[in-house]
Amino acid sequence: MAAAKEDLHIPLIFTIGALFVILLFVSILLLQAYFYRAARQEYNTKVVVPRNEALVASLAGQQQQLHSYRWIDQENGVVGIPVQRAVELVIQEGLDTERAESQPRAQVQKPNTTPPLPASAPEPAQPLAHAPTQE
């Protein structure tokens, strides 16, 4: 029995066990880091990167209208100016509230919300001959 106890090299077993635990811990950390990286990449490719092309086109059109000169009504000589230029003009000339209050306001007509009647009204539904009566 004494010989079997002497054959065991306890410091070597302890060192191998400690190295195994450290290796296991490092492996878990690396796998977790890989998982978080893959999850972030997946989120970026599915959520962040794709943009709605209709939204992008709409925003570009709005930016174009806000930052450029354009005709609003060429027959009446109404021109749209960039927002920044309009702000500069208001600062330079001031806001003439008396003139704005004396001018008549445009009348806005509400759209007709009732749907048009059909040319020929449908016939009323006929009751079923075998329909049960409620008592």
C-alpha positions in Angstrom: 0.0 0.0 0.0 2.8 2.3 0.8 4.3 1.8 -2.7 1.0 2.8 -4.4 0.8 6.1 -2.4 4.4 6.9 -3.3 3.7 6.3 -7.1 1.1 9.1 -7.2 2.7 12.4 -8.1 0.2 14.8 -6.4 1.9 18.1 -7.5 1.8 17.0 -11.1 -1.8 15.9 -10.9 -2.7 19.3 -9.3 -0.8 21.2 -12.0 -2.5 19.3 -14.8 -5.9 19.8 -13.2 -5.2 23.6 -12.8 -4.1 23.9 -16.4 -7.3 22.1 -17.5 -9.5 24.4 -15.5 -7.7 27.5 -16.9 -7.9 26.1 -20.5 -11.6 25.4 -20.0 -12.2 29.0 -18.6 -10.3 30.6 -21.6 -12.2 28.4 -24.0 -15.6 29.5 -22.6 -14.5 33.2 -22.8 -13.4 32.8 -26.4 -16.6 31.1 -27.4 -18.7 33.8 -25.6 -16.7 36.5 -27.4 -17.3 34.7 -30.7 -21.0 34.5 -30.0 -21.4 38.2 -29.2 -19.4 39.1 -32.3 -21.6 36.9 -34.5 -24.7 38.3 -32.9 -23.5 41.9 -33.5 -22.7 41.1 -37.1 -26.1 39.5 -37.7 -27.9 42.5 -36.1 -25.9 44.9 -38.4 -26.7 43.0 -41.5 -30.4 42.6 -40.8 -31.3 45.8 -39.0 -28.8 48.6 -39.4 -27.6 48.2 -43.0 -30.8 47.7 -45.0 -32.5 51.0 -45.7 -35.9 51.4 -47.3 -35.2 52.8 -50.8 -38.6 54.6 -50.9 -37.8 56.3 -47.6 -34.3 57.3 -48.8 -35.8 58.8 -52.0 -38.5 60.6 -50.1 -36.0 62.1 -47.7 -33.7 63.2 -50.6 -36.7 64.9 -52.3 -37.6 66.7 -49.1 -34.0 67.9 -48.6 -34.0 69.1 -52.3 -37.1 71.1 -51.6 -35.7 72.6 -48.4 -32.4 73.6 -49.8 -33.0 74.8 -53.4 -34.9 77.4 -55.4 -38.0 76.1 -57.2 -41.1 77.2 -58.9 -44.3 76.7 -56.8 -46.6 78.5 -59.2 -44.9 79.8 -62.4 -48.0 81.4 -63.8 -48.4 83.6 -60.7 -44.7 84.1 -60.1 -44.6 82.2 -56.8 -41.1 80.9 -56.1 -39.9 78.6 -53.3 -36.6 79.6 -51.7 -34.2 77.6 -49.4 -35.0 77.6 -45.7 -31.7 79.2 -44.8 -32.3 82.1 -47.2 -35.8 82.6 -45.9 -34.4 82.8 -42.3 -31.8 85.4 -43.4 -34.4 87.5 -45.2 -36.7 87.5 -42.1 -33.7 88.5 -39.9 -32.7 91.3 -42.3 -36.1 92.7 -43.0 -38.0 91.7 -39.9 -41.4 90.0 -39.9 -44.1 92.4 -41.1 -47.0 91.2 -38.9 -49.3 94.1 -39.9 -49.1 93.3 -43.6 -49.6 89.6 -42.9 -52.7 90.2 -40.8 -54.2 92.6 -43.4 -53.9 90.1 -46.3 -56.8 87.7 -46.7 -56.1 84.2 -45.7 -56.4 81.4 -48.2 -59.6 79.4 -47.9 -59.0 75.8 -47.5 -61.8 73.6 -48.8 -62.4 70.3 -47.0 -62.5 67.3 -49.3 -65.9 65.6 -49.7 -65.7 62.7 -47.3 -69.0 61.1 -48.4 -68.4 58.5 -51.1 -70.3 59.0 -54.3 -73.5 57.0 -54.7 -73.4 54.2 -57.3 -75.3 54.7 -60.5 -77.8 52.0 -59.7 -78.5 51.1 -56.1 -78.3 47.3 -55.4 -81.5 45.5 -54.6 -82.1 44.7 -51.0 -81.3 41.2 -49.9 -84.2 38.8 -49.8 -84.7 36.7 -46.6 -84.0 33.0 -46.9 -87.1 30.8 -47.1 -85.7 28.2 -44.7 -84.2 30.7 -42.2 -85.0 29.9 -38.6 -87.0 32.5 -36.7 -86.0 33.9 -33.4 -88.4 33.7 -30.6 
